Amino acid sequence: MSLSTRLADLAAAVATEIRSRITADHPGVAKAWVCFGYVGNQVVVRKAFNVRSVTRTSKGVYRVTFTNAMLDANYCWNAFARNEGSASTFKLASARVSADLKTAVFVDVICATQAGTFSDTTELNLTVWR
């Protein structure tokens, strides 16, 4: 058996092993993600996984509802808001302690300016892990 054949067999065996270990239940795999923005007075979802809907509840405040609920509300989420304006300013994606909810079914995310004023964004990216 040639070296190239052995290496190909080894690569196939490693790939099979990895596929069997890293499944959708693995904690390092995102359970939901979405890329959306508020454009032309409406929420536009560009791409998503396990997200049923994104609703703008008020200026800069969005509710992301999951297609398949999380096991509970003990998940981690991270978000990034793009600023389409000046390069010297930026927007923040965040959540307020009591005003924004986080349940197994949905998470509320806010977008704000540096000054803390709620602001819509043309692109907000959210990822959820559990």
C-alpha positions as CSV (number, residue, x, y, z in Angstrom):
1,M,0.0,0.0,0.0
2,S,1.5,3.4,-1.0
3,L,2.0,6.3,1.4
4,S,-0.6,8.4,-0.4
5,T,-3.2,5.6,0.0
6,R,-2.3,5.2,3.7
7,L,-2.7,9.0,4.3
8,A,-6.0,9.0,2.4
9,D,-7.3,6.1,4.6
10,L,-6.1,7.9,7.8
11,A,-7.8,11.2,6.7
12,A,-11.0,9.3,6.1
13,A,-10.8,7.6,9.5
14,V,-10.1,10.8,11.3
15,A,-13.1,12.5,9.5
16,T,-15.4,9.7,10.5
17,E,-14.2,9.9,14.1
18,I,-14.8,13.7,14.2
19,R,-18.2,13.5,12.7
20,S,-19.3,10.9,15.3
21,R,-18.0,13.1,18.2
22,I,-19.1,16.6,17.2
23,T,-22.9,16.5,16.8
24,A,-25.6,19.1,17.0
25,D,-25.7,18.4,20.8
26,H,-22.1,19.4,21.3
27,P,-21.8,22.5,23.5
28,G,-19.3,24.1,21.0
29,V,-21.9,24.1,18.2
30,A,-24.2,27.1,17.8
31,K,-27.8,26.3,18.7
32,A,-29.1,29.3,16.8
33,W,-27.8,32.3,14.8
34,V,-29.2,35.1,12.8
35,C,-28.0,38.0,10.6
36,F,-30.7,40.6,10.3
37,G,-31.1,44.4,10.1
38,Y,-33.8,47.1,10.1
39,V,-34.0,48.3,6.5
40,G,-36.7,50.4,4.9
41,N,-38.9,50.3,8.0
42,Q,-38.9,46.6,8.3
43,V,-36.8,43.8,9.8
44,V,-34.9,41.9,7.1
45,V,-33.5,38.5,8.0
46,R,-30.6,37.7,5.7
47,K,-29.7,34.3,7.0
48,A,-30.6,32.3,10.1
49,F,-30.4,28.9,11.8
50,N,-33.0,27.8,14.3
51,V,-34.6,31.3,14.3
52,R,-38.4,31.5,13.6
53,S,-38.6,35.3,13.6
54,V,-37.1,38.6,14.5
55,T,-39.5,41.3,15.7
56,R,-38.7,44.9,16.3
57,T,-40.6,45.8,19.5
58,S,-39.4,49.4,19.5
59,K,-36.6,51.5,18.1
60,G,-33.4,49.5,18.7
61,V,-35.1,46.7,20.5
62,Y,-35.5,43.3,18.9
63,R,-37.0,39.9,20.0
64,V,-35.4,36.9,18.4
65,T,-37.7,33.8,18.6
66,F,-36.2,30.3,18.2
67,T,-37.7,27.7,15.9
68,N,-36.8,25.0,18.4
69,A,-36.7,26.2,22.0
70,M,-33.6,25.9,24.1
71,L,-33.6,23.4,27.0
72,D,-33.9,26.4,29.4
73,A,-32.8,30.0,29.7
74,N,-29.3,29.0,30.7
75,Y,-27.7,29.6,27.4
76,C,-25.0,32.0,26.2
77,W,-25.5,34.5,23.5
78,N,-23.3,37.0,21.8
79,A,-24.2,39.8,19.4
80,F,-22.6,42.4,17.2
81,A,-24.2,45.5,15.8
82,R,-22.8,47.2,12.7
83,N,-22.7,51.0,12.5
84,E,-23.4,52.2,9.0
85,G,-22.3,55.8,9.8
86,S,-19.1,57.4,10.8
87,A,-16.0,55.3,11.3
88,S,-15.4,57.1,14.6
89,T,-18.7,56.0,16.2
90,F,-20.0,52.6,16.9
91,K,-23.1,50.7,18.1
92,L,-23.5,48.2,20.8
93,A,-25.6,45.1,21.0
94,S,-26.7,44.3,24.6
95,A,-29.5,43.5,27.0
96,R,-30.8,45.4,30.0
97,V,-30.9,43.6,33.4
98,S,-34.7,43.6,33.9
99,A,-36.3,45.2,30.8
100,D,-35.1,42.6,28.3
101,L,-36.2,39.0,28.6
102,K,-34.3,35.8,28.0
103,T,-36.3,32.6,27.9
104,A,-36.0,29.2,26.4
105,V,-38.3,30.4,23.5
106,F,-36.8,33.9,22.7
107,V,-34.2,36.5,23.7
108,D,-34.5,40.3,23.6
109,V,-31.5,42.2,22.2
110,I,-31.0,45.9,22.1
111,C,-28.9,48.1,19.8
112,A,-27.6,51.4,21.2
113,T,-25.2,54.2,20.4
114,Q,-22.2,55.0,22.5
115,A,-24.4,57.5,24.4
116,G,-26.8,54.8,25.3
117,T,-29.6,55.9,23.0
118,F,-31.6,53.1,21.3
119,S,-30.8,52.9,17.6
120,D,-31.8,50.7,14.8
121,T,-29.0,49.0,12.7
122,T,-28.8,47.7,9.2
123,E,-27.0,44.6,10.5
124,L,-27.1,42.8,13.8
125,N,-25.6,39.3,14.2
126,L,-26.6,37.1,17.1
127,T,-25.2,33.6,18.0
128,V,-26.6,31.3,20.7
129,W,-24.7,28.4,22.4
130,R,-25.9,25.9,25.0
